[in-house]
Amino acid sequence: MNHKLSWRELEAGCILTQPGSASQYCTGDWRSRRPVLDEEKCNKCGLCWLYCPEGAITLKEDGSYETNLFYCKGCGICAHECKQGAITMVEEEE
């Protein structure tokens, strides 16, 4: 399946029968806040990546991090764990 479904497209009570199929569903569109990284404050420690429960933070080639908003649910754990204060949570815009 190449089409990635939004959670709004899922049928109520549906059961996914294929292991690993969660990556096909956009879960980030139900968040109300999103993380914003201040790269000047970031010391590239990786705590945001380590604590992200969704695995939505990835390491870029230059050693910095980025958030995949397709999967990020806006929980704010990355901002809470960032000791540098480099991540702030902002309200999603409609």
N, CA, C and O of each residue as an XYZ file, in Angstrom:
376
protein
N       0.845     -1.172      0.000
C       0.000      0.000      0.000
C       0.890      1.234      0.000
O       1.680      1.415      0.927
N       0.786      2.083     -1.006
C       1.609      3.274     -1.110
C       0.926      4.495     -0.537
O       1.606      5.446     -0.151
N      -0.389      4.504     -0.468
C      -1.142      5.645      0.039
C      -1.086      5.660      1.562
O      -1.424      4.664      2.202
N      -0.667      6.765      2.142
C      -0.629      6.892      3.592
C      -1.942      7.522      4.034
O      -2.280      8.631      3.622
N      -2.676      6.805      4.873
C      -3.988      7.250      5.303
C      -3.904      8.145      6.531
O      -3.074      7.934      7.415
N      -4.760      9.129      6.572
C      -4.937      9.956      7.761
C      -5.763      9.163      8.757
O      -6.521      8.277      8.363
N      -5.630      9.464     10.032
C      -6.434      8.754     11.030
C      -7.914      8.979     10.787
O      -8.741      8.152     11.172
N      -8.258     10.099     10.147
C      -9.674     10.386      9.859
C     -10.240      9.432      8.804
O     -11.456      9.271      8.706
N      -9.373      8.805      8.023
C      -9.798      7.874      6.978
C      -9.976      6.445      7.485
O     -10.494      5.589      6.767
N      -9.549      6.185      8.720
C      -9.677      4.839      9.271
C     -11.116      4.583      9.695
O     -11.785      5.481     10.207
N     -11.583      3.386      9.488
C     -12.924      3.025      9.925
C     -12.922      2.779     11.425
O     -11.949      2.255     11.968
N     -14.000      3.151     12.095
C     -14.116      2.934     13.534
C     -14.015      1.450     13.834
O     -14.687      0.633     13.204
N     -13.182      1.107     14.791
C     -13.035     -0.277     15.204
C     -12.233     -1.134     14.250
O     -12.253     -2.360     14.361
N     -11.531     -0.522     13.318
C     -10.783     -1.329     12.353
C      -9.609     -2.024     13.031
O      -9.047     -1.514     14.000
N      -9.258     -3.160     12.523
C      -8.122     -3.925     13.026
C      -7.118     -4.051     11.893
O      -7.451     -4.496     10.794
N      -5.897     -3.656     12.173
C      -4.851     -3.760     11.166
C      -4.277     -5.162     11.236
O      -3.814     -5.597     12.290
N      -4.306     -5.856     10.137
C      -3.912     -7.264     10.157
C      -2.477     -7.509      9.757
O      -1.973     -8.619      9.932
N      -1.807     -6.508      9.226
C      -0.437     -6.714      8.786
C       0.535     -6.103      9.785
O       0.427     -4.914     10.086
N       1.475     -6.871     10.305
C       2.475     -6.320     11.216
C       3.264     -5.201     10.537
O       3.599     -5.286      9.356
N       3.549     -4.161     11.301
C       4.334     -3.054     10.774
C       3.553     -2.087      9.918
O       4.154     -1.213      9.292
N       2.239     -2.204      9.863
C       1.451     -1.336      8.989
C       1.196      0.038      9.588
O       0.632      0.898      8.911
N       1.592      0.275     10.841
C       1.351      1.572     11.470
C       2.045      2.706     10.726
O       1.576      3.843     10.763
N       3.140      2.419     10.061
C       3.864      3.463      9.345
C       3.072      4.012      8.157
O       3.438      5.044      7.595
N       2.007      3.343      7.779
C       1.187      3.784      6.651
C       0.143      4.816      7.048
O      -0.525      5.370      6.175
N      -0.020      5.092      8.340
C      -1.098      5.958      8.798
C      -0.560      7.239      9.404
O       0.287      7.213     10.297
N      -1.063      8.362      8.908
C      -0.673      9.667      9.419
C      -1.289      9.856     10.794
O      -2.504     10.001     10.925
N      -0.449      9.854     11.813
C      -0.951     10.032     13.171
C      -0.680     11.439     13.686
O      -1.178     11.819     14.746
N       0.102     12.210     12.950
C       0.453     13.546     13.394
C      -0.624     14.582     13.198
O      -0.505     15.688     13.725
N      -1.681     14.264     12.454
C      -2.671     15.306     12.195
C      -3.687     15.484     13.323
O      -4.621     16.273     13.182
N      -3.528     14.782     14.422
C      -4.429     15.040     15.554
C      -3.761     15.878     16.642
O      -4.376     16.159     17.671
N      -2.516     16.276     16.424
C      -1.831     17.062     17.457
C      -2.348     18.497     17.443
O      -2.814     18.994     16.418
N      -2.258     19.153     18.601
C      -2.636     20.558     18.704
C      -1.416     21.453     18.866
O      -1.505     22.668     18.690
N      -0.260     20.847     19.205
C       0.989     21.587     19.330
C       2.087     20.827     18.598
O       2.017     19.608     18.440
N       3.098     21.562     18.156
C       4.218     20.915     17.471
C       5.529     21.472     18.011
O       5.584     22.619     18.456
N       6.588     20.657     17.974
C       7.887     21.126     18.457
C       8.607     21.970     17.405
O       8.562     21.684     16.209
N       9.272     23.018     17.891
C      10.110     23.850     17.029
C      11.500     23.866     17.649
O      11.657     24.180     18.829
N      12.508     23.527     16.850
C      13.889     23.439     17.316
C      14.644     24.723     17.011
O      14.638     25.202     15.877
N      15.296     25.280     18.028
C      16.206     26.414     17.861
C      17.595     25.809     17.690
O      18.229     25.412     18.668
N      18.067     25.737     16.443
C      19.333     25.053     16.157
C      20.529     25.730     16.810
O      21.551     25.081     17.031
N      20.427     27.021     17.124
C      21.533     27.708     17.786
C      21.689     27.252     19.239
O      22.801     27.237     19.767
N      20.596     26.884     19.877
C      20.649     26.405     21.260
C      20.955     24.914     21.354
O      21.442     24.442     22.381
N      20.671     24.170     20.282
C      20.820     22.713     20.285
C      22.289     22.317     20.361
O      23.100     22.775     19.556
N      22.636     21.462     21.334
C      24.018     20.966     21.436
C      24.153     19.549     20.871
O      25.190     18.905     21.031
N      23.099     19.076     20.212
C      23.095     17.778     19.516
C      23.336     16.602     20.462
O      24.017     15.638     20.113
N      22.766     16.698     21.664
C      22.945     15.630     22.660
C      22.114     14.387     22.350
O      22.475     13.286     22.764
N      20.999     14.552     21.622
C      20.171     13.415     21.243
C      19.100     13.014     22.242
O      18.421     12.008     22.036
N      18.928     13.776     23.325
C      17.893     13.406     24.296
C      16.498     13.463     23.684
O      15.646     12.639     24.017
N      16.256     14.415     22.800
C      14.946     14.505     22.140
C      14.670     13.221     21.356
O      13.582     12.651     21.432
N      15.663     12.787     20.613
C      15.548     11.555     19.821
C      15.331     10.347     20.730
O      14.490      9.494     20.447
N      16.090     10.279     21.814
C      16.028      9.141     22.725
C      14.660      9.011     23.395
O      14.144      7.903     23.542
N      14.082     10.120     23.795
C      12.833     10.082     24.557
C      11.564     10.161     23.715
O      10.472      9.950     24.242
N      11.675     10.454     22.438
C      10.474     10.554     21.595
C       9.773      9.195     21.537
O      10.336      8.235     21.012
N       8.542      9.104     22.075
C       7.858      7.806     22.099
C       7.383      7.327     20.729
O       7.047      6.154     20.565
N       7.353      8.218     19.756
C       6.867      7.850     18.424
C       7.984      7.607     17.434
O       7.724      7.169     16.314
N       9.221      7.880     17.814
C      10.316      7.759     16.857
C      10.198      8.779     15.746
O      10.655      8.538     14.629
N       9.585      9.923     16.044
C       9.339     10.950     15.033
C      10.526     11.887     14.842
O      10.507     12.734     13.949
N      11.555     11.743     15.669
C      12.744     12.592     15.553
C      13.858     11.772     14.922
O      14.147     10.654     15.350
N      14.473     12.343     13.904
C      15.550     11.644     13.208
C      16.821     12.487     13.187
O      16.781     13.715     13.262
N      17.932     11.797     13.085
C      19.248     12.426     13.009
C      19.557     12.742     11.549
O      19.481     11.871     10.682
N      19.909     14.007     11.291
C      20.282     14.419      9.935
C      21.778     14.196      9.720
O      22.520     13.975     10.677
N      22.212     14.255      8.480
C      23.618     14.021      8.138
C      24.572     14.952      8.865
O      25.689     14.555      9.196
N      24.146     16.190      9.118
C      25.027     17.164      9.768
C      25.059     17.015     11.292
O      25.706     17.805     11.981
N      24.361     16.003     11.815
C      24.365     15.757     13.255
C      23.254     16.459     14.007
O      23.124     16.285     15.219
N      22.448     17.250     13.312
C      21.307     17.898     13.957
C      20.082     16.994     13.836
O      20.132     15.944     13.196
N      19.003     17.408     14.447
C      17.798     16.587     14.494
C      16.635     17.302     13.820
O      16.587     18.531     13.771
N      15.698     16.512     13.300
C      14.476     17.077     12.742
C      13.298     16.199     13.136
O      13.444     15.000     13.377
N      12.136     16.820     13.196
C      10.924     16.114     13.586
C      10.081     15.817     12.358
O       9.828     16.702     11.540
N       9.651     14.576     12.232
C       8.754     14.182     11.155
C       7.336     14.448     11.657
O       6.799     13.679     12.453
N       6.739     15.535     11.188
C       5.416     15.935     11.664
C       4.311     15.012     11.167
O       3.173     15.119     11.622
N       4.621     14.113     10.248
C       3.644     13.118      9.795
C       3.282     12.187     10.957
O       2.148     11.717     11.048
N       4.257     11.922     11.850
C       4.047     11.009     12.967
C       4.004     11.684     14.330
O       3.458     11.108     15.271
N       4.557     12.882     14.471
C       4.618     13.571     15.766
C       3.205     13.865     16.267
O       2.386     14.445     15.554
N       2.936     13.455     17.499
C       1.613     13.676     18.098
C       1.575     14.908     18.996
O       0.532     15.225     19.568
N       2.717     15.616     19.126
C       2.737     16.854     19.891
C       2.711     16.671     21.393
O       2.206     17.533     22.112
N       3.246     15.564     21.879
C       3.189     15.273     23.319
C       4.073     16.202     24.149
O       3.795     16.423     25.328
N       5.138     16.752     23.549
C       6.012     17.676     24.253
C       7.111     17.030     25.079
O       7.844     17.727     25.780
N       7.237     15.725     25.009
C       8.285     15.041     25.777
C       9.661     15.515     25.321
O      10.552     15.699     26.150
N       9.848     15.715     24.037
C      11.141     16.177     23.530
C      11.511     17.525     24.145
O      12.657     17.721     24.550
N      10.562     18.452     24.221
C      10.817     19.770     24.808
C      11.099     19.655     26.298
O      11.959     20.361     26.825
N      10.389     18.778     26.972
C      10.588     18.583     28.410
C      11.978     18.032     28.706
O      12.617     18.447     29.674
N      12.445     17.111     27.889
C      13.736     16.464     28.115
C      14.926     17.281     27.617
O      16.063     16.990     27.990
N      14.693     18.292     26.786
C      15.781     19.101     26.244
C      16.351     20.003     27.335
O      15.701     20.956     27.765
N      17.554     19.700     27.771
C      18.202     20.454     28.853
C      18.697     21.817     28.387
O      18.979     22.682     29.216
N      18.808     22.024     27.082
C      19.281     23.294     26.527
C      18.138     24.283     26.278
O      18.383     25.452     25.978
N      16.898     23.822     26.401
C      15.757     24.683     26.096
C      15.683     25.019     24.614
O      15.188     26.078     24.228
N      16.183     24.103     23.789
C      16.232     24.336     22.350
C      14.931     23.977     21.642
O      14.750     24.315     20.472
N      14.027     23.299     22.337
C      12.760     22.895     21.721
C      11.619     23.574     22.462
O      11.514     23.477     23.684
N      10.773     24.257     21.718
C       9.578     24.854     22.287
C       8.366     24.277     21.567
O       8.428     23.960     20.379
N       7.295     24.147     22.280
C       6.055     23.652     21.697
C       5.203     24.855     21.319
O       4.962     25.739     22.142
N       4.749     24.884     20.074
C       3.905     25.976     19.599
C       2.555     25.418     19.160
O       2.451     24.258     18.760
N       1.552     26.235     19.237
C       0.206     25.845     18.812
C       0.185     25.611     17.309
O       0.789     26.364     16.546
N      -0.513     24.565     16.892
C      -0.697     24.303     15.469
C      -1.597     25.378     14.879
O      -2.517     25.869     15.532
N      -1.316     25.727     13.646
C      -2.182     26.654     12.930
C      -3.139     25.844     12.084
O      -2.782     24.784     11.572
N      -4.339     26.335     11.939
C      -5.339     25.603     11.150
C      -5.046     25.733      9.675
O      -5.777     25.185      8.849
